[in-house]
Structures are given as C-alpha cells and as structure tokens.
Amino acid sequence: MDNQLNQNLNTADLNGIHEYSELLSDILKFRARGEVPMALVRTYGCQQNVADSEKLKGMLKEMGCDFTEDENEADIIIFNTCAIREHAEDRVFGNVGALKNIKRRHPSLIIALCGCMMEQEHIAERIYKSFSFVSLVFGTHEIHNFPKLLYSTITENHRIVARGNDDGIIHENIPTLRDGTFKGWLSIMYGCNNFCTYCIVPYVRGRERSREPEVIMQEARDMIAAGYKDITLLGQNVNSYGKTLESKKTFASLLADIAELDGDFRLRFMTSHPKDLSNELIDVIASHDKICNHIHLPFQSGSDRILKLMNRHYDRKRYMEIVNYAKEKIPNLSLTSDIIVGFPGETYEDFQQTLSLIKEVEYTSLFTFIFSPRVGTPAAKMDDPIPYEEKSKWFSELLKVQEEIAAKRCESMVSKTYRVLVESAKPNGELTSRTEENIIVEFEGSEDLIGTFQNVEVTKARNWILKGKLV
C-alpha cells in the first residue's frame, strides 16, 4: 500500500475535528451535486458499530452534510463494517463492488470503508488492491481522525489506508448524531481482553478500556434530558467495566448510579460475559425498577469440553449458578443468549448438552450461529471434521427446541398487562412495542403514541410476537 497514510495523521487531535470539519464544509459544498453534500452511512454488525456510525454522522453533520439512503444521491458513501462472521464480510465485498458503476458515473463520489473488517490486514490489502475506486479505508481506532483523513484524501488526491493504530486512549467529545429520538446507545467501555478462541473482536477493537464514570453519567443525563426512554449501556463485556480505572468502580455501582437519575426511562445493557457477572450486579437489577429484567448472557455451548476449547473461563455448573441466582432474585426474568453450533471438534453428544441447557434455562430468545472461522483466531486453525451439512441439521434441531420454548413463554403472557415502549408503526396501521423483557407486542393505536410508554394487555400469542390491546 504505497499511498499509506502519513505518520503525522496517526496522532489524535480532537481539537482538529472542528477545524477540519470547517475546512471540509466549503470543500464538500463545492463538490456536491446538489445544494448540500449528501452522505450515506451504512452500518453492518453489532450495536457498537451503530454507536460508531452515530459518531461518523455527527462529524459529517458538522461538515454540512445531509443524509440519504440512496447510493445514487450520495456524495460520500461510508460502509462501517463487521468482522464477526464470514457472511457479513461477503455482504460488504458484494455491496462495495456494486458501487463501481456509480463511481464511474460520478467521479467526485467519495467511497470510504471503516470498522472492524478494516482492522484486519489481509482485508485492508484486498480492498486496496481490488477496489481502486475506494478512496479511504480506516479502522476502529481511527474514527476520531475521520475529518483529518477525509480532508487529506480529497486535497492530496490520493488513497489512504489508516489502521492498526491502537493508542489505548478513549477519545471523548466526538460529535454524535444519534439515529433514534427515544432509544439510544451509551458506550461505557471499548475493547476486550477475553480472547475467546473463535472471536476476532480483541484483535480489531483492542484491549479493554473503560470510560470515566463522570463522563458516562453526564452523557446519561443529557440523553434523559433529550427525551430518551430506552438507554442501552454498551461494551464488549460490560461486567468487567472499571478494571482499567484508578477508582476501580464496578459495573454494578455504575448501573445503580444511572438508575437513580431522575426521569422516566429504562436501562438495558449488553453484552455480559458469564465469567465476570457478579451477584452484586443481579442484586442491583432486582432493586431498581428502571433496570429492565432482561439479561443477555451468552453461553455459546452447554459442553464443558467445548467451553474449554473456546477459552470461555467458566463451566456449565458456574453458568447455571448465575442463572438460578438471577431467577431467584429477579421476578419475571427474561434471559437471552448467543450460541455457536458446530465449533471445531464438537460432537453430536456435545451439541446435545447444549440442547439440554436450553431446555433447563428456557430462554426468551436466542441468537444462534453456525461456526464461522475468522482468520487470525486460534479456532480457525483447529481441526474441524464435521461437515457443514451436518452442522446445519443440528442448527435446525436447536431452532425447533427454542421455538417450542418461546411459544410456551408467549402463551403464558396472554391476558396479562405489560408496560411497553411504543417503537414504530406498521403499514397495516398496527403499532410495534417492546416490553422490558425485550418481547415484541403489536397492537392497534395512533402513531402519536410512538416514543411513549403505554400499558398493553396481551390478547394473543405467536411464537415470537405477541398481539395486544391498549389499556
């Protein structure tokens, strides 16, 4: 990559965000095909990527951009990418390739790729060599430098690749344009130290680093004052929050502090790693009405042998101790989880242990995936003798078990009344809402209820969605 980013651009300069944004506002307006420059930011992957995209949009807004979902209208197109699974990567490559003709018709179009995929050297090399119409590639550690990078690629008329610059610093005060008006993400930490053998996150997101509690509290206050009703605290492993801080503040105490703020809102968090989930945290959830009685607690496999191969640092017994304590302390607890089917070396007997754990816990819902090897992780080099077709059969068997559990849970909710947050309207005139247990309820009502809490009686149950009526 002979046009690699100059070293002087690798240093963070948060004061420069405003300076470069001001310079770019004139440049982009001049290059725009319409009255104002139009930007398209497309996000792949997890909620942390969504939060990162909100920062990109905040900086683009400061540059004078408006936003579009039409690639043919855009003057700037940014794909914020995910590296968790191969399918996500394939989608990005396909969608980027489709931009070539648009770039040919509109040479002034700026195409940029960022996010987790771009932190992988082999991916960045492929983009640079095979997609010459992409002007800017930058990784997760370079988001704060986006205005500077964009200014450089435009004014110097060369392609830039900026990645691998993990300085371990949390860059605060980046302009943010949130996607929602009543549901929002609040990052409390970044990175991961767990190094599960199948996971690429520590390699593309860096080591764990926690934001200062005072900064988080102020952002929470600002969100509540702005009318946010559903706030999700984000981290790759929120349960280890505070370990990099001098104060050693725990996640449980941070969660309690936010829950005690004034306002009509509810709190969620993700993701929890079982090895760090404490009884203290469960007690905090149980004692605060504003904290949703929903815990997303990935277990990945019910087999101790596979958990050890995954480097998960807990066993089935410890996981069930957490679950049983949480069920005892939190009424109507809703548990969701992640599962990998067909991890290298997994046998059908191992898989049966996963099924038995699902039946024992009775999850509200599951995020299930067939193992996808990630280049650079230990699991990608493990012997994997089970064919994909066999894993697919296991996968279908798992889905059937969970569908029966979900149907049973939903049926038990009929004739009960729940406080829901109304999220959107459907084309048929129904409203879509969500309980604190993270279950969807649809009911008839006026669109002016969107963004408000309402009481809804459940009248009918389906496998994953409830029907109700406004009380």
C-alpha positions in Angstrom: 0.0 0.0 0.0 2.3 2.7 -1.3 -0.1 5.6 -0.6 -0.3 4.7 3.1 -1.4 7.5 5.5 1.4 9.8 6.6 2.6 9.3 10.1 1.6 12.8 11.2 -2.0 11.8 10.6 -1.8 8.9 13.1 -1.9 11.2 16.1 -5.2 12.1 17.6 -6.2 15.8 17.5 -9.7 16.2 18.8 -9.4 19.9 18.7 -8.8 19.4 15.0 -12.1 17.8 14.4 -13.8 21.2 14.3 -11.0 22.7 12.3 -11.1 20.1 9.6 -14.8 19.9 9.6 -14.9 23.7 8.9 -12.5 23.4 6.1 -14.4 20.4 4.6 -17.8 22.2 4.8 -16.6 24.5 1.9 -14.9 21.8 0.0 -17.8 19.3 0.2 -20.3 22.0 -0.7 -18.3 22.8 -3.8 -18.0 19.1 -4.8 -21.7 18.4 -4.1 -24.1 17.6 -6.9 -27.0 19.3 -5.1 -27.4 22.2 -2.9 -25.8 20.4 0.1 -23.5 17.5 0.2 -25.3 14.2 0.8 -23.8 11.4 2.9 -24.8 7.7 3.2 -23.6 5.8 6.2 -24.4 2.1 6.1 -23.8 0.0 9.2 -23.1 -3.7 9.4 -22.8 -5.7 12.6 -23.4 -5.0 16.3 -24.7 -2.1 18.4 -21.2 -0.9 19.0 -20.9 -0.4 15.2 -24.2 1.5 15.3 -22.7 3.8 18.0 -19.6 4.3 16.0 -21.7 5.3 12.9 -23.5 7.8 15.1 -20.2 9.5 15.7 -19.4 9.5 11.9 -22.8 11.0 11.2 -22.1 13.6 13.9 -18.9 14.7 12.2 -20.5 14.6 8.8 -23.3 16.8 10.0 -20.7 19.3 11.3 -19.2 19.3 7.8 -22.6 20.5 6.5 -23.8 17.1 5.2 -27.4 15.9 5.0 -28.1 12.2 4.8 -29.7 9.8 2.2 -30.2 6.1 1.8 -30.0 6.3 -1.9 -26.5 5.5 -3.2 -27.1 7.4 -6.4 -27.8 10.6 -4.5 -24.8 10.4 -2.2 -21.6 12.5 -2.5 -20.0 10.4 0.3 -20.6 6.7 1.0 -19.3 5.1 4.1 -19.6 1.4 4.9 -19.0 0.7 8.6 -18.1 -3.0 8.5 -18.3 -6.1 10.8 -15.8 -8.9 11.0 -17.6 -11.3 13.3 -18.8 -13.7 10.6 -17.9 -14.5 7.1 -21.4 -13.8 5.8 -21.1 -10.2 7.0 -17.8 -9.8 5.1 -19.2 -11.3 1.9 -22.1 -8.8 2.0 -19.6 -5.9 2.3 -17.5 -7.1 -0.6 -20.6 -7.5 -2.8 -22.1 -4.2 -1.9 -18.8 -2.3 -2.4 -18.3 -3.9 -5.8 -21.8 -2.6 -6.8 -20.6 0.9 -6.2 -18.0 0.8 -9.1 -20.6 1.9 -11.7 -21.9 4.7 -9.5 -18.3 6.0 -9.1 -17.8 5.8 -12.8 -20.9 8.0 -13.4 -20.0 10.4 -10.6 -16.2 10.6 -10.3 -16.4 13.1 -7.4 -18.1 10.5 -5.2 -16.0 9.6 -2.2 -16.2 6.0 -1.0 -14.9 5.1 2.4 -14.7 1.8 4.3 -14.2 1.6 8.1 -14.9 -0.6 11.1 -13.8 -4.0 12.3 -13.1 -5.6 8.8 -10.6 -2.8 8.0 -8.5 -3.6 11.1 -7.6 -6.9 9.5 -4.5 -6.5 7.4 -5.5 -9.1 4.8 -8.9 -7.4 4.3 -7.3 -3.9 4.0 -4.8 -5.3 1.5 -7.6 -6.8 -0.6 -9.7 -3.6 -0.6 -6.6 -1.6 -1.6 -5.6 -3.9 -4.4 -9.0 -5.0 -5.8 -11.2 -1.9 -5.3 -9.3 1.0 -6.7 -12.4 3.3 -6.6 -12.3 3.2 -2.7 -10.6 6.4 -1.6 -10.4 5.9 2.2 -10.0 2.9 4.4 -9.8 3.3 8.2 -10.1 1.0 11.2 -11.9 1.2 14.5 -9.0 3.1 16.2 -9.2 6.0 13.7 -12.8 7.2 13.9 -11.7 10.3 15.8 -9.4 11.1 12.9 -12.1 10.8 10.3 -12.3 14.6 9.3 -8.5 14.8 9.0 -8.4 11.6 6.9 -11.2 12.8 4.6 -9.5 16.2 4.2 -6.2 14.5 3.3 -7.7 12.1 0.7 -9.6 15.0 -1.0 -6.9 17.7 -1.0 -3.9 15.5 -1.8 -5.9 13.4 -4.2 -4.6 10.1 -3.1 -5.9 6.9 -1.4 -5.5 6.4 2.3 -5.4 3.3 4.5 -5.2 4.0 8.2 -5.4 1.0 10.6 -3.6 -0.7 13.5 -3.1 2.5 15.5 -4.4 1.4 18.9 -3.2 4.1 21.3 -5.3 2.8 24.1 -6.9 6.2 24.5 -10.6 6.9 24.7 -11.3 9.9 22.6 -14.2 11.9 24.1 -16.3 14.7 22.9 -16.6 13.5 19.3 -19.8 15.0 17.7 -22.6 12.4 17.7 -25.8 12.3 15.7 -28.0 9.6 17.2 -30.2 7.6 14.9 -33.1 7.4 17.3 -35.0 10.0 19.3 -36.2 7.8 22.2 -33.9 4.7 22.0 -30.2 5.2 22.3 -26.9 3.5 22.8 -24.4 4.7 25.5 -20.9 3.2 25.3 -19.3 2.7 28.7 -16.1 0.9 27.5 -14.3 -0.4 24.5 -12.2 -3.4 23.5 -12.0 -6.9 25.0 -9.4 -8.9 27.0 -11.1 -12.3 26.9 -9.6 -13.8 23.7 -12.2 -16.4 23.1 -10.6 -18.7 20.6 -13.3 -18.1 17.9 -13.6 -14.3 18.3 -11.8 -11.6 16.3 -13.0 -8.7 18.5 -9.9 -8.3 20.7 -7.8 -8.1 17.5 -9.9 -5.4 15.8 -11.2 -3.5 18.8 -8.1 -3.6 21.0 -7.7 -4.1 24.7 -10.4 -3.2 27.3 -10.6 0.4 28.3 -13.3 2.0 30.4 -14.7 5.5 30.2 -14.6 7.6 33.3 -17.9 7.3 35.3 -18.3 11.1 35.4 -18.3 11.3 31.6 -20.8 8.4 31.3 -23.1 9.9 33.9 -23.2 13.3 32.2 -24.0 11.6 28.8 -26.8 9.7 30.5 -28.2 12.9 32.0 -28.0 14.5 28.5 -29.8 11.6 26.9 -32.6 11.6 29.6 -33.0 15.4 29.2 -33.3 15.0 25.4 -36.2 12.6 25.9 -34.5 9.1 25.6 -36.8 6.5 27.1 -34.7 3.3 26.5 -31.0 3.5 27.1 -28.6 0.6 26.4 -25.2 0.6 28.0 -22.7 -0.9 25.6 -19.4 -2.8 26.0 -17.9 -6.0 24.7 -18.0 -7.2 28.3 -19.8 -4.7 30.5 -19.3 -6.8 33.5 -15.6 -6.1 33.5 -16.2 -2.3 33.4 -13.9 -0.3 35.7 -10.9 -2.6 35.8 -8.7 -0.1 33.8 -9.8 2.8 36.0 -7.9 4.1 39.1 -11.2 4.2 41.0 -11.9 0.5 40.2 -15.6 1.4 40.0 -17.7 -1.7 39.2 -20.4 -2.0 36.6 -22.9 -2.8 39.2 -22.3 0.5 41.0 -22.3 2.4 37.7 -25.6 0.8 36.7 -27.1 1.7 40.1 -26.0 5.3 39.8 -27.6 5.8 36.4 -30.8 4.0 37.5 -31.1 6.6 40.3 -31.1 9.6 38.0 -34.4 11.5 37.7 -36.6 10.8 34.7 -38.9 8.4 33.1 -36.6 5.9 31.3 -35.5 2.3 31.4 -32.0 0.8 31.3 -30.6 -2.1 29.4 -27.0 -3.3 28.9 -25.0 -5.7 26.7 -23.0 -7.8 26.5 -22.4 -9.7 29.7 -19.7 -12.3 30.0 -20.6 -15.0 32.5 -17.1 -15.2 34.0 -17.5 -11.6 35.3 -21.2 -11.5 36.2 -21.5 -10.9 40.0 -24.3 -11.4 42.5 -23.9 -7.7 43.2 -25.0 -6.9 39.7 -28.0 -9.2 39.9 -29.0 -7.6 43.3 -28.8 -4.1 41.6 -31.1 -5.2 38.8 -33.5 -6.6 41.3 -33.6 -3.5 43.4 -34.1 -0.8 40.7 -37.3 -0.6 38.7 -35.7 1.4 35.9 -33.4 -1.5 35.0 -35.0 -4.0 32.7 -35.5 -7.5 34.0 -33.7 -8.8 30.9 -30.1 -10.2 30.8 -28.3 -11.2 27.6 -25.9 -13.8 28.9 -24.1 -15.7 26.1 -23.2 -19.3 27.0 -22.1 -20.4 23.5 -22.1 -24.2 24.4 -23.5 -26.5 27.0 -20.5 -28.7 26.9 -17.7 -28.1 29.4 -15.2 -29.6 26.9 -16.2 -27.2 24.2 -16.3 -24.2 26.6 -12.7 -25.0 27.5 -11.7 -25.1 23.8 -13.5 -21.8 23.4 -11.4 -20.3 26.3 -14.6 -19.1 28.0 -13.3 -19.3 31.6 -16.5 -20.8 33.1 -18.2 -24.2 33.0 -21.8 -25.3 32.8 -22.1 -25.5 36.6 -21.0 -21.9 37.1 -23.3 -20.7 34.4 -26.3 -22.3 36.0 -25.4 -20.9 39.4 -25.6 -17.4 37.9 -28.9 -18.2 36.1 -30.5 -19.8 39.2 -29.5 -16.9 41.4 -30.8 -14.4 38.9 -34.1 -16.2 38.6 -34.5 -16.3 42.4 -33.8 -12.6 42.8 -35.5 -11.0 39.7 -39.2 -11.7 39.1 -40.2 -12.5 35.5 -36.6 -12.5 34.5 -36.0 -12.7 30.7 -32.8 -14.4 29.6 -31.4 -14.3 26.1 -28.2 -15.8 24.8 -25.7 -16.5 22.0 -24.9 -20.0 20.8 -22.3 -21.3 18.3 -23.3 -24.6 16.6 -20.6 -26.8 15.2 -17.4 -25.4 16.9 -14.3 -27.3 15.8 -14.2 -30.6 17.5 -17.8 -30.5 18.7 -19.6 -33.8 18.5 -23.3 -34.5 18.4 -23.0 -35.5 22.1 -21.6 -32.1 22.9 -24.4 -30.5 20.9 -27.0 -32.5 22.9 -25.6 -30.9 26.1 -26.3 -27.5 24.5 -29.9 -28.5 23.9 -30.3 -29.8 27.4 -29.1 -26.4 28.8 -31.5 -24.5 26.6 -34.4 -26.7 27.9 -33.2 -26.2 31.5 -32.9 -22.4 31.3 -35.9 -21.7 29.0 -34.5 -18.7 27.2 -36.8 -15.9 25.8 -34.9 -15.9 22.6 -31.5 -17.0 21.2 -29.0 -15.6 18.7 -27.7 -18.8 17.0 -24.9 -19.2 14.5 -23.1 -22.0 12.8 -19.4 -21.7 13.5 -17.6 -19.3 11.1 -13.8 -19.4 11.2 -12.1 -16.0 11.5 -8.6 -15.5 10.1 -6.2 -14.8 12.9 -8.1 -16.6 15.7 -6.9 -19.9 17.2 -10.2 -21.7 16.3 -9.5 -21.0 12.6 -6.6 -23.4 12.8 -8.4 -26.2 14.8 -9.3 -29.5 13.2 -13.0 -29.3 12.1 -14.1 -32.7 10.8 -17.9 -32.3 11.0 -19.3 -31.2 7.5 -21.4 -28.1 7.3 -24.4 -30.1 6.2 -24.4 -32.0 9.4 -24.0 -28.8 11.5 -27.0 -27.4 9.6 -29.1 -30.3 10.8 -28.0 -29.6 14.4 -28.9 -26.0 13.8 -32.4 -26.8 12.7 -32.9 -29.1 15.6 -31.9 -26.3 18.0 -34.2 -23.8 16.4 -37.1 -26.2 16.8 -36.4 -26.7 20.5 -36.2 -22.9 21.1 -39.3 -22.3 19.1 -41.3 -24.6 21.4 -39.9 -22.8 24.5 -40.7 -19.3 23.1 -44.2 -20.4 22.1 -44.8 -21.7 25.7 -43.5 -18.4 27.2 -45.5 -16.2 24.9 -48.7 -18.2 25.7 -48.1 -17.7 29.4 -48.2 -13.9 28.8 -51.8 -13.9 27.4 -54.3 -11.9 29.4 -51.6 -10.1 31.3 -50.8 -6.4 31.1 -47.4 -5.0 30.4 -45.8 -1.6 30.3 -44.3 -1.2 26.8 -42.4 1.3 24.9 -44.0 2.0 21.5 -41.3 1.9 18.9 -42.8 2.1 15.4 -45.9 1.8 13.1 -46.5 -1.0 10.7 -48.0 -0.5 7.2 -51.2 -2.2 8.3 -51.8 0.5 11.0 -50.6 -1.5 14.0 -48.0 -0.2 16.4 -44.9 -2.2 17.4 -43.9 -2.0 21.0 -41.4 -3.7 23.3 -41.7 -5.0 26.9 -38.8 -4.6 29.3 -38.3 -8.4 28.8 -37.4 -7.5 25.2 -40.5 -9.1 23.7 -42.4 -7.5 20.8 -46.1 -6.7 21.3 -48.2 -5.4 18.4 -51.5 -3.5 18.9 -53.8 -1.0 17.2 -53.2 2.6 18.1 -52.4 6.1 16.9 -48.9 6.9 15.6 -48.6 9.8 18.1 -48.0 7.1 20.8 -44.6 6.3 19.2 -41.9 7.0 21.7 -44.1 6.8 24.8 -44.7 4.2 27.4 -48.2 2.5 27.3 -50.0 -0.3 29.1 -51.0 -3.1 26.8 -52.9 -6.3 27.6 -51.7 -9.3 25.6 -54.6 -10.9 23.8 -52.9 -13.5 21.5 -49.6 -15.3 21.4 -47.4 -16.3 18.5 -44.0 -18.0 18.6 -42.0 -14.8 18.8 -44.5 -11.9 18.8 -47.5 -11.0 21.0 -50.7 -9.3 19.9 -52.4 -7.0 22.4 -54.8 -4.1 23.0 -54.2 -0.7 24.5 -55.4 -0.4 28.2 
